[in-house]
Amino acid sequence: SLNSSALFHFGEIPDPATNKREKNLPIAKQTIDIIGMLKEKTKGNLTNDEEILIDHILYDLRMRYVEEMKKK
């Protein structure tokens, strides 16, 4: 999923091939932006539960990104 992809690029999930955790914040940000774009494009076509889920995912990922940027 896109959420898992973002977590992978935050270094939260190890690479299955190397078992190493590596951060790639530009790609994590790009993934967050894609999820945000999908939210906008599907507006009005999602169930209430789907909207809540995508809102929570976006909030979590955006907060992680802000925290990572503070560390720099």
N, CA, C and O atoms as a Maestro MAE file, in Angstrom:
{
 s_m_m2io_version
 :::
 2.0.0
}

f_m_ct {
 s_m_title
 :::
 protein
 m_atom[288] {
  # First column is atom index #
  i_m_mmod_type
  r_m_x_coord
  r_m_y_coord
  r_m_z_coord
  i_m_residue_number
  s_m_chain_name
  s_m_pdb_residue_name
  s_m_pdb_atom_name
  i_m_atomic_number
  :::
  1 25 0.835 -1.189 0.000 1 A "SER " " N  " 7
  2 3 0.000 0.000 0.000 1 A "SER " " CA " 6
  3 2 0.877 1.249 0.000 1 A "SER " " C  " 6
  4 15 2.071 1.181 0.290 1 A "SER " " O  " 8
  5 25 0.288 2.359 -0.319 2 A "LEU " " N  " 7
  6 3 1.037 3.618 -0.302 2 A "LEU " " CA " 6
  7 2 1.464 3.991 1.113 2 A "LEU " " C  " 6
  8 15 2.531 4.573 1.307 2 A "LEU " " O  " 8
  9 25 0.641 3.663 2.095 3 A "ASN " " N  " 7
  10 3 0.999 3.922 3.485 3 A "ASN " " CA " 6
  11 2 2.255 3.140 3.856 3 A "ASN " " C  " 6
  12 15 3.172 3.688 4.467 3 A "ASN " " O  " 8
  13 25 2.298 1.872 3.493 4 A "SER " " N  " 7
  14 3 3.472 1.042 3.769 4 A "SER " " CA " 6
  15 2 4.694 1.572 3.043 4 A "SER " " C  " 6
  16 15 5.799 1.555 3.585 4 A "SER " " O  " 8
  17 25 4.503 2.038 1.829 5 A "SER " " N  " 7
  18 3 5.605 2.607 1.059 5 A "SER " " CA " 6
  19 2 6.179 3.828 1.773 5 A "SER " " C  " 6
  20 15 7.398 3.970 1.875 5 A "SER " " O  " 8
  21 25 5.321 4.696 2.261 6 A "ALA " " N  " 7
  22 3 5.795 5.879 2.983 6 A "ALA " " CA " 6
  23 2 6.538 5.467 4.251 6 A "ALA " " C  " 6
  24 15 7.597 6.016 4.556 6 A "ALA " " O  " 8
  25 25 5.990 4.502 4.991 7 A "LEU " " N  " 7
  26 3 6.656 4.038 6.209 7 A "LEU " " CA " 6
  27 2 8.015 3.426 5.894 7 A "LEU " " C  " 6
  28 15 8.968 3.599 6.653 7 A "LEU " " O  " 8
  29 25 8.104 2.713 4.777 8 A "PHE " " N  " 7
  30 3 9.378 2.150 4.329 8 A "PHE " " CA " 6
  31 2 10.393 3.266 4.109 8 A "PHE " " C  " 6
  32 15 11.545 3.152 4.528 8 A "PHE " " O  " 8
  33 25 9.969 4.340 3.454 9 A "HIS " " N  " 7
  34 3 10.879 5.437 3.154 9 A "HIS " " CA " 6
  35 2 11.185 6.302 4.372 9 A "HIS " " C  " 6
  36 15 12.150 7.066 4.357 9 A "HIS " " O  " 8
  37 25 10.385 6.194 5.414 10 A "PHE " " N  " 7
  38 3 10.710 6.839 6.685 10 A "PHE " " CA " 6
  39 2 11.697 5.995 7.489 10 A "PHE " " C  " 6
  40 15 12.184 6.428 8.534 10 A "PHE " " O  " 8
  41 25 11.989 4.795 7.000 11 A "GLY " " N  " 7
  42 3 12.890 3.899 7.715 11 A "GLY " " CA " 6
  43 2 12.199 3.099 8.796 11 A "GLY " " C  " 6
  44 15 12.864 2.501 9.642 11 A "GLY " " O  " 8
  45 25 10.876 3.077 8.786 12 A "GLU " " N  " 7
  46 3 10.103 2.338 9.786 12 A "GLU " " CA " 6
  47 2 10.025 0.847 9.470 12 A "GLU " " C  " 6
  48 15 9.868 0.019 10.368 12 A "GLU " " O  " 8
  49 25 10.135 0.519 8.199 13 A "ILE " " N  " 7
  50 3 10.037 -0.869 7.744 13 A "ILE " " CA " 6
  51 2 11.362 -1.225 7.076 13 A "ILE " " C  " 6
  52 15 11.834 -0.485 6.212 13 A "ILE " " O  " 8
  53 25 11.975 -2.359 7.467 14 A "PRO " " N  " 7
  54 3 13.249 -2.727 6.840 14 A "PRO " " CA " 6
  55 2 13.073 -3.194 5.398 14 A "PRO " " C  " 6
  56 15 12.028 -3.721 5.016 14 A "PRO " " O  " 8
  57 25 14.119 -2.987 4.618 15 A "ASP " " N  " 7
  58 3 14.154 -3.472 3.235 15 A "ASP " " CA " 6
  59 2 14.151 -4.996 3.275 15 A "ASP " " C  " 6
  60 15 15.008 -5.587 3.932 15 A "ASP " " O  " 8
  61 25 13.213 -5.648 2.591 16 A "PRO " " N  " 7
  62 3 13.144 -7.110 2.635 16 A "PRO " " CA " 6
  63 2 14.406 -7.786 2.086 16 A "PRO " " C  " 6
  64 15 14.749 -8.890 2.511 16 A "PRO " " O  " 8
  65 25 15.087 -7.144 1.163 17 A "ALA " " N  " 7
  66 3 16.280 -7.745 0.553 17 A "ALA " " CA " 6
  67 2 17.502 -7.641 1.463 17 A "ALA " " C  " 6
  68 15 18.303 -8.573 1.539 17 A "ALA " " O  " 8
  69 25 17.647 -6.506 2.155 18 A "THR " " N  " 7
  70 3 18.852 -6.283 2.966 18 A "THR " " CA " 6
  71 2 18.583 -6.295 4.465 18 A "THR " " C  " 6
  72 15 19.519 -6.359 5.262 18 A "THR " " O  " 8
  73 25 17.329 -6.235 4.850 19 A "ASN " " N  " 7
  74 3 16.897 -6.152 6.249 19 A "ASN " " CA " 6
  75 2 17.428 -4.888 6.940 19 A "ASN " " C  " 6
  76 15 17.509 -4.838 8.168 19 A "ASN " " O  " 8
  77 25 17.788 -3.871 6.152 20 A "LYS " " N  " 7
  78 3 18.253 -2.597 6.689 20 A "LYS " " CA " 6
  79 2 17.139 -1.562 6.587 20 A "LYS " " C  " 6
  80 15 16.299 -1.601 5.688 20 A "LYS " " O  " 8
  81 25 17.162 -0.645 7.532 21 A "ARG " " N  " 7
  82 3 16.209 0.466 7.526 21 A "ARG " " CA " 6
  83 2 16.925 1.701 7.000 21 A "ARG " " C  " 6
  84 15 17.919 2.142 7.577 21 A "ARG " " O  " 8
  85 25 16.423 2.251 5.916 22 A "GLU " " N  " 7
  86 3 17.030 3.433 5.326 22 A "GLU " " CA " 6
  87 2 15.961 4.492 5.097 22 A "GLU " " C  " 6
  88 15 14.836 4.182 4.706 22 A "GLU " " O  " 8
  89 25 16.326 5.747 5.346 23 A "LYS " " N  " 7
  90 3 15.388 6.854 5.159 23 A "LYS " " CA " 6
  91 2 15.605 7.504 3.803 23 A "LYS " " C  " 6
  92 15 16.735 7.695 3.354 23 A "LYS " " O  " 8
  93 25 14.496 7.836 3.167 24 A "ASN " " N  " 7
  94 3 14.519 8.609 1.933 24 A "ASN " " CA " 6
  95 2 13.345 9.588 2.026 24 A "ASN " " C  " 6
  96 15 12.259 9.336 1.503 24 A "ASN " " O  " 8
  97 25 13.592 10.696 2.698 25 A "LEU " " N  " 7
  98 3 12.510 11.647 2.984 25 A "LEU " " CA " 6
  99 2 11.877 12.273 1.748 25 A "LEU " " C  " 6
  100 15 10.665 12.490 1.749 25 A "LEU " " O  " 8
  101 25 12.640 12.578 0.686 26 A "PRO " " N  " 7
  102 3 11.968 13.114 -0.505 26 A "PRO " " CA " 6
  103 2 10.943 12.136 -1.099 26 A "PRO " " C  " 6
  104 15 9.878 12.552 -1.555 26 A "PRO " " O  " 8
  105 25 11.264 10.855 -1.090 27 A "ILE " " N  " 7
  106 3 10.316 9.865 -1.618 27 A "ILE " " CA " 6
  107 2 9.144 9.695 -0.650 27 A "ILE " " C  " 6
  108 15 8.008 9.513 -1.089 27 A "ILE " " O  " 8
  109 25 9.402 9.750 0.655 28 A "ALA " " N  " 7
  110 3 8.311 9.682 1.633 28 A "ALA " " CA " 6
  111 2 7.351 10.848 1.414 28 A "ALA " " C  " 6
  112 15 6.134 10.667 1.432 28 A "ALA " " O  " 8
  113 25 7.901 12.045 1.208 29 A "LYS " " N  " 7
  114 3 7.065 13.235 0.962 29 A "LYS " " CA " 6
  115 2 6.268 13.086 -0.325 29 A "LYS " " C  " 6
  116 15 5.095 13.455 -0.382 29 A "LYS " " O  " 8
  117 25 6.901 12.549 -1.351 30 A "GLN " " N  " 7
  118 3 6.205 12.332 -2.619 30 A "GLN " " CA " 6
  119 2 5.032 11.366 -2.428 30 A "GLN " " C  " 6
  120 15 3.958 11.572 -2.993 30 A "GLN " " O  " 8
  121 25 5.236 10.329 -1.643 31 A "THR " " N  " 7
  122 3 4.173 9.361 -1.385 31 A "THR " " CA " 6
  123 2 3.026 10.013 -0.622 31 A "THR " " C  " 6
  124 15 1.858 9.756 -0.916 31 A "THR " " O  " 8
  125 25 3.353 10.854 0.355 32 A "ILE " " N  " 7
  126 3 2.319 11.589 1.099 32 A "ILE " " CA " 6
  127 2 1.522 12.478 0.147 32 A "ILE " " C  " 6
  128 15 0.296 12.543 0.232 32 A "ILE " " O  " 8
  129 25 2.214 13.155 -0.750 33 A "ASP " " N  " 7
  130 3 1.541 14.019 -1.725 33 A "ASP " " CA " 6
  131 2 0.623 13.216 -2.646 33 A "ASP " " C  " 6
  132 15 -0.459 13.683 -3.001 33 A "ASP " " O  " 8
  133 25 1.045 12.018 -3.031 34 A "ILE " " N  " 7
  134 3 0.210 11.160 -3.885 34 A "ILE " " CA " 6
  135 2 -1.055 10.753 -3.143 34 A "ILE " " C  " 6
  136 15 -2.144 10.776 -3.716 34 A "ILE " " O  " 8
  137 25 -0.920 10.379 -1.869 35 A "ILE " " N  " 7
  138 3 -2.099 10.007 -1.076 35 A "ILE " " CA " 6
  139 2 -3.041 11.204 -0.959 35 A "ILE " " C  " 6
  140 15 -4.258 11.047 -1.066 35 A "ILE " " O  " 8
  141 25 -2.489 12.394 -0.741 36 A "GLY " " N  " 7
  142 3 -3.309 13.605 -0.671 36 A "GLY " " CA " 6
  143 2 -4.031 13.881 -1.976 36 A "GLY " " C  " 6
  144 15 -5.195 14.282 -1.976 36 A "GLY " " O  " 8
  145 25 -3.342 13.666 -3.088 37 A "MET " " N  " 7
  146 3 -3.955 13.863 -4.401 37 A "MET " " CA " 6
  147 2 -5.082 12.853 -4.624 37 A "MET " " C  " 6
  148 15 -6.141 13.201 -5.145 37 A "MET " " O  " 8
  149 25 -4.847 11.611 -4.228 38 A "LEU " " N  " 7
  150 3 -5.896 10.596 -4.373 38 A "LEU " " CA " 6
  151 2 -7.112 10.935 -3.518 38 A "LEU " " C  " 6
  152 15 -8.248 10.691 -3.925 38 A "LEU " " O  " 8
  153 25 -6.875 11.498 -2.335 39 A "LYS " " N  " 7
  154 3 -7.991 11.919 -1.482 39 A "LYS " " CA " 6
  155 2 -8.834 12.969 -2.198 39 A "LYS " " C  " 6
  156 15 -10.063 12.895 -2.192 39 A "LYS " " O  " 8
  157 25 -8.173 13.944 -2.813 40 A "GLU " " N  " 7
  158 3 -8.895 14.997 -3.535 40 A "GLU " " CA " 6
  159 2 -9.635 14.445 -4.752 40 A "GLU " " C  " 6
  160 15 -10.773 14.835 -5.014 40 A "GLU " " O  " 8
  161 25 -9.004 13.551 -5.489 41 A "LYS " " N  " 7
  162 3 -9.603 13.005 -6.713 41 A "LYS " " CA " 6
  163 2 -10.784 12.079 -6.424 41 A "LYS " " C  " 6
  164 15 -11.660 11.903 -7.270 41 A "LYS " " O  " 8
  165 25 -10.807 11.485 -5.219 42 A "THR " " N  " 7
  166 3 -11.894 10.561 -4.883 42 A "THR " " CA " 6
  167 2 -12.941 11.210 -3.980 42 A "THR " " C  " 6
  168 15 -13.850 10.537 -3.494 42 A "THR " " O  " 8
  169 25 -12.811 12.509 -3.757 43 A "LYS " " N  " 7
  170 3 -13.752 13.228 -2.891 43 A "LYS " " CA " 6
  171 2 -15.186 13.012 -3.381 43 A "LYS " " C  " 6
  172 15 -15.487 13.189 -4.561 43 A "LYS " " O  " 8
  173 25 -16.053 12.630 -2.460 44 A "GLY " " N  " 7
  174 3 -17.446 12.380 -2.800 44 A "GLY " " CA " 6
  175 2 -17.718 10.957 -3.257 44 A "GLY " " C  " 6
  176 15 -18.875 10.565 -3.409 44 A "GLY " " O  " 8
  177 25 -16.665 10.181 -3.476 45 A "ASN " " N  " 7
  178 3 -16.833 8.796 -3.920 45 A "ASN " " CA " 6
  179 2 -16.405 7.781 -2.867 45 A "ASN " " C  " 6
  180 15 -16.437 6.576 -3.118 45 A "ASN " " O  " 8
  181 25 -16.008 8.256 -1.696 46 A "LEU " " N  " 7
  182 3 -15.564 7.367 -0.630 46 A "LEU " " CA " 6
  183 2 -16.662 7.209 0.414 46 A "LEU " " C  " 6
  184 15 -17.489 8.100 0.610 46 A "LEU " " O  " 8
  185 25 -16.652 6.062 1.074 47 A "THR " " N  " 7
  186 3 -17.551 5.885 2.211 47 A "THR " " CA " 6
  187 2 -17.005 6.708 3.369 47 A "THR " " C  " 6
  188 15 -15.859 7.157 3.335 47 A "THR " " O  " 8
  189 25 -17.818 6.902 4.379 48 A "ASN " " N  " 7
  190 3 -17.380 7.647 5.558 48 A "ASN " " CA " 6
  191 2 -16.162 6.977 6.197 48 A "ASN " " C  " 6
  192 15 -15.214 7.656 6.592 48 A "ASN " " O  " 8
  193 25 -16.189 5.651 6.299 49 A "ASP " " N  " 7
  194 3 -15.059 4.919 6.882 49 A "ASP " " CA " 6
  195 2 -13.788 5.096 6.057 49 A "ASP " " C  " 6
  196 15 -12.700 5.231 6.617 49 A "ASP " " O  " 8
  197 25 -13.915 5.098 4.735 50 A "GLU " " N  " 7
  198 3 -12.747 5.291 3.870 50 A "GLU " " CA " 6
  199 2 -12.172 6.694 4.031 50 A "GLU " " C  " 6
  200 15 -10.954 6.871 4.052 50 A "GLU " " O  " 8
  201 25 -13.047 7.686 4.144 51 A "GLU " " N  " 7
  202 3 -12.583 9.066 4.346 51 A "GLU " " CA " 6
  203 2 -11.847 9.204 5.669 51 A "GLU " " C  " 6
  204 15 -10.801 9.849 5.743 51 A "GLU " " O  " 8
  205 25 -12.397 8.599 6.709 52 A "ILE " " N  " 7
  206 3 -11.753 8.646 8.026 52 A "ILE " " CA " 6
  207 2 -10.391 7.969 7.966 52 A "ILE " " C  " 6
  208 15 -9.418 8.483 8.518 52 A "ILE " " O  " 8
  209 25 -10.314 6.827 7.303 53 A "LEU " " N  " 7
  210 3 -9.054 6.098 7.188 53 A "LEU " " CA " 6
  211 2 -7.993 6.930 6.474 53 A "LEU " " C  " 6
  212 15 -6.872 7.057 6.965 53 A "LEU " " O  " 8
  213 25 -8.335 7.491 5.334 54 A "ILE " " N  " 7
  214 3 -7.349 8.271 4.580 54 A "ILE " " CA " 6
  215 2 -6.948 9.528 5.348 54 A "ILE " " C  " 6
  216 15 -5.790 9.941 5.286 54 A "ILE " " O  " 8
  217 25 -7.884 10.140 6.069 55 A "ASP " " N  " 7
  218 3 -7.549 11.309 6.886 55 A "ASP " " CA " 6
  219 2 -6.553 10.943 7.985 55 A "ASP " " C  " 6
  220 15 -5.598 11.679 8.232 55 A "ASP " " O  " 8
  221 25 -6.778 9.805 8.641 56 A "HIS " " N  " 7
  222 3 -5.866 9.368 9.698 56 A "HIS " " CA " 6
  223 2 -4.490 9.019 9.140 56 A "HIS " " C  " 6
  224 15 -3.468 9.355 9.738 56 A "HIS " " O  " 8
  225 25 -4.467 8.352 8.006 57 A "ILE " " N  " 7
  226 3 -3.194 8.002 7.373 57 A "ILE " " CA " 6
  227 2 -2.424 9.271 7.013 57 A "ILE " " C  " 6
  228 15 -1.234 9.384 7.310 57 A "ILE " " O  " 8
  229 25 -3.095 10.216 6.377 58 A "LEU " " N  " 7
  230 3 -2.429 11.462 5.993 58 A "LEU " " CA " 6
  231 2 -1.932 12.236 7.212 58 A "LEU " " C  " 6
  232 15 -0.821 12.765 7.201 58 A "LEU " " O  " 8
  233 25 -2.736 12.302 8.243 59 A "TYR " " N  " 7
  234 3 -2.319 13.010 9.455 59 A "TYR " " CA " 6
  235 2 -1.064 12.371 10.036 59 A "TYR " " C  " 6
  236 15 -0.093 13.061 10.345 59 A "TYR " " O  " 8
  237 25 -1.090 11.050 10.181 60 A "ASP " " N  " 7
  238 3 0.050 10.329 10.752 60 A "ASP " " CA " 6
  239 2 1.314 10.543 9.921 60 A "ASP " " C  " 6
  240 15 2.373 10.853 10.466 60 A "ASP " " O  " 8
  241 25 1.204 10.378 8.614 61 A "LEU " " N  " 7
  242 3 2.377 10.518 7.752 61 A "LEU " " CA " 6
  243 2 2.897 11.951 7.732 61 A "LEU " " C  " 6
  244 15 4.108 12.170 7.732 61 A "LEU " " O  " 8
  245 25 2.002 12.918 7.714 62 A "ARG " " N  " 7
  246 3 2.436 14.322 7.714 62 A "ARG " " CA " 6
  247 2 3.138 14.681 9.023 62 A "ARG " " C  " 6
  248 15 4.128 15.412 9.013 62 A "ARG " " O  " 8
  249 25 2.633 14.172 10.146 63 A "MET " " N  " 7
  250 3 3.278 14.438 11.429 63 A "MET " " CA " 6
  251 2 4.658 13.783 11.492 63 A "MET " " C  " 6
  252 15 5.603 14.370 12.019 63 A "MET " " O  " 8
  253 25 4.771 12.573 10.955 64 A "ARG " " N  " 7
  254 3 6.084 11.908 10.896 64 A "ARG " " CA " 6
  255 2 7.057 12.737 10.066 64 A "ARG " " C  " 6
  256 15 8.221 12.895 10.432 64 A "ARG " " O  " 8
  257 25 6.575 13.261 8.955 65 A "TYR " " N  " 7
  258 3 7.433 14.060 8.080 65 A "TYR " " CA " 6
  259 2 7.901 15.326 8.796 65 A "TYR " " C  " 6
  260 15 9.078 15.682 8.724 65 A "TYR " " O  " 8
  261 25 6.994 15.998 9.478 66 A "VAL " " N  " 7
  262 3 7.352 17.209 10.219 66 A "VAL " " CA " 6
  263 2 8.408 16.879 11.273 66 A "VAL " " C  " 6
  264 15 9.383 17.614 11.423 66 A "VAL " " O  " 8
  265 25 8.220 15.786 11.998 67 A "GLU " " N  " 7
  266 3 9.188 15.393 13.024 67 A "GLU " " CA " 6
  267 2 10.552 15.095 12.416 67 A "GLU " " C  " 6
  268 15 11.580 15.472 12.978 67 A "GLU " " O  " 8
  269 25 10.567 14.429 11.284 68 A "GLU " " N  " 7
  270 3 11.839 14.127 10.616 68 A "GLU " " CA " 6
  271 2 12.529 15.406 10.151 68 A "GLU " " C  " 6
  272 15 13.752 15.520 10.238 68 A "GLU " " O  " 8
  273 25 11.764 16.350 9.668 69 A "MET " " N  " 7
  274 3 12.349 17.605 9.194 69 A "MET " " CA " 6
  275 2 12.896 18.431 10.364 69 A "MET " " C  " 6
  276 15 13.865 19.171 10.196 69 A "MET " " O  " 8
  277 25 12.286 18.310 11.535 70 A "LYS " " N  " 7
  278 3 12.786 19.013 12.721 70 A "LYS " " CA " 6
  279 2 14.160 18.483 13.129 70 A "LYS " " C  " 6
  280 15 14.972 19.221 13.687 70 A "LYS " " O  " 8
  281 25 14.417 17.212 12.853 71 A "LYS " " N  " 7
  282 3 15.690 16.587 13.228 71 A "LYS " " CA " 6
  283 2 16.848 17.086 12.378 71 A "LYS " " C  " 6
  284 15 18.009 16.975 12.773 71 A "LYS " " O  " 8
  285 25 16.534 17.634 11.217 72 A "LYS " " N  " 7
  286 3 17.598 18.090 10.305 72 A "LYS " " CA " 6
  287 2 18.169 19.412 10.732 72 A "LYS " " C  " 6
  288 15 19.070 19.935 10.077 72 A "LYS " " O  " 8
  :::
 }
 m_bond[287] {
  # First column is bond index #
  i_m_from
  i_m_to
  i_m_order
  :::
  1 1 2 1
  2 2 3 1
  3 3 4 2
  4 3 5 1
  5 5 6 1
  6 6 7 1
  7 7 8 2
  8 7 9 1
  9 9 10 1
  10 10 11 1
  11 11 12 2
  12 11 13 1
  13 13 14 1
  14 14 15 1
  15 15 16 2
  16 15 17 1
  17 17 18 1
  18 18 19 1
  19 19 20 2
  20 19 21 1
  21 21 22 1
  22 22 23 1
  23 23 24 2
  24 23 25 1
  25 25 26 1
  26 26 27 1
  27 27 28 2
  28 27 29 1
  29 29 30 1
  30 30 31 1
  31 31 32 2
  32 31 33 1
  33 33 34 1
  34 34 35 1
  35 35 36 2
  36 35 37 1
  37 37 38 1
  38 38 39 1
  39 39 40 2
  40 39 41 1
  41 41 42 1
  42 42 43 1
  43 43 44 2
  44 43 45 1
  45 45 46 1
  46 46 47 1
  47 47 48 2
  48 47 49 1
  49 49 50 1
  50 50 51 1
  51 51 52 2
  52 51 53 1
  53 53 54 1
  54 54 55 1
  55 55 56 2
  56 55 57 1
  57 57 58 1
  58 58 59 1
  59 59 60 2
  60 59 61 1
  61 61 62 1
  62 62 63 1
  63 63 64 2
  64 63 65 1
  65 65 66 1
  66 66 67 1
  67 67 68 2
  68 67 69 1
  69 69 70 1
  70 70 71 1
  71 71 72 2
  72 71 73 1
  73 73 74 1
  74 74 75 1
  75 75 76 2
  76 75 77 1
  77 77 78 1
  78 78 79 1
  79 79 80 2
  80 79 81 1
  81 81 82 1
  82 82 83 1
  83 83 84 2
  84 83 85 1
  85 85 86 1
  86 86 87 1
  87 87 88 2
  88 87 89 1
  89 89 90 1
  90 90 91 1
  91 91 92 2
  92 91 93 1
  93 93 94 1
  94 94 95 1
  95 95 96 2
  96 95 97 1
  97 97 98 1
  98 98 99 1
  99 99 100 2
  100 99 101 1
  101 101 102 1
  102 102 103 1
  103 103 104 2
  104 103 105 1
  105 105 106 1
  106 106 107 1
  107 107 108 2
  108 107 109 1
  109 109 110 1
  110 110 111 1
  111 111 112 2
  112 111 113 1
  113 113 114 1
  114 114 115 1
  115 115 116 2
  116 115 117 1
  117 117 118 1
  118 118 119 1
  119 119 120 2
  120 119 121 1
  121 121 122 1
  122 122 123 1
  123 123 124 2
  124 123 125 1
  125 125 126 1
  126 126 127 1
  127 127 128 2
  128 127 129 1
  129 129 130 1
  130 130 131 1
  131 131 132 2
  132 131 133 1
  133 133 134 1
  134 134 135 1
  135 135 136 2
  136 135 137 1
  137 137 138 1
  138 138 139 1
  139 139 140 2
  140 139 141 1
  141 141 142 1
  142 142 143 1
  143 143 144 2
  144 143 145 1
  145 145 146 1
  146 146 147 1
  147 147 148 2
  148 147 149 1
  149 149 150 1
  150 150 151 1
  151 151 152 2
  152 151 153 1
  153 153 154 1
  154 154 155 1
  155 155 156 2
  156 155 157 1
  157 157 158 1
  158 158 159 1
  159 159 160 2
  160 159 161 1
  161 161 162 1
  162 162 163 1
  163 163 164 2
  164 163 165 1
  165 165 166 1
  166 166 167 1
  167 167 168 2
  168 167 169 1
  169 169 170 1
  170 170 171 1
  171 171 172 2
  172 171 173 1
  173 173 174 1
  174 174 175 1
  175 175 176 2
  176 175 177 1
  177 177 178 1
  178 178 179 1
  179 179 180 2
  180 179 181 1
  181 181 182 1
  182 182 183 1
  183 183 184 2
  184 183 185 1
  185 185 186 1
  186 186 187 1
  187 187 188 2
  188 187 189 1
  189 189 190 1
  190 190 191 1
  191 191 192 2
  192 191 193 1
  193 193 194 1
  194 194 195 1
  195 195 196 2
  196 195 197 1
  197 197 198 1
  198 198 199 1
  199 199 200 2
  200 199 201 1
  201 201 202 1
  202 202 203 1
  203 203 204 2
  204 203 205 1
  205 205 206 1
  206 206 207 1
  207 207 208 2
  208 207 209 1
  209 209 210 1
  210 210 211 1
  211 211 212 2
  212 211 213 1
  213 213 214 1
  214 214 215 1
  215 215 216 2
  216 215 217 1
  217 217 218 1
  218 218 219 1
  219 219 220 2
  220 219 221 1
  221 221 222 1
  222 222 223 1
  223 223 224 2
  224 223 225 1
  225 225 226 1
  226 226 227 1
  227 227 228 2
  228 227 229 1
  229 229 230 1
  230 230 231 1
  231 231 232 2
  232 231 233 1
  233 233 234 1
  234 234 235 1
  235 235 236 2
  236 235 237 1
  237 237 238 1
  238 238 239 1
  239 239 240 2
  240 239 241 1
  241 241 242 1
  242 242 243 1
  243 243 244 2
  244 243 245 1
  245 245 246 1
  246 246 247 1
  247 247 248 2
  248 247 249 1
  249 249 250 1
  250 250 251 1
  251 251 252 2
  252 251 253 1
  253 253 254 1
  254 254 255 1
  255 255 256 2
  256 255 257 1
  257 257 258 1
  258 258 259 1
  259 259 260 2
  260 259 261 1
  261 261 262 1
  262 262 263 1
  263 263 264 2
  264 263 265 1
  265 265 266 1
  266 266 267 1
  267 267 268 2
  268 267 269 1
  269 269 270 1
  270 270 271 1
  271 271 272 2
  272 271 273 1
  273 273 274 1
  274 274 275 1
  275 275 276 2
  276 275 277 1
  277 277 278 1
  278 278 279 1
  279 279 280 2
  280 279 281 1
  281 281 282 1
  282 282 283 1
  283 283 284 2
  284 283 285 1
  285 285 286 1
  286 286 287 1
  287 287 288 2
  :::
 }
}
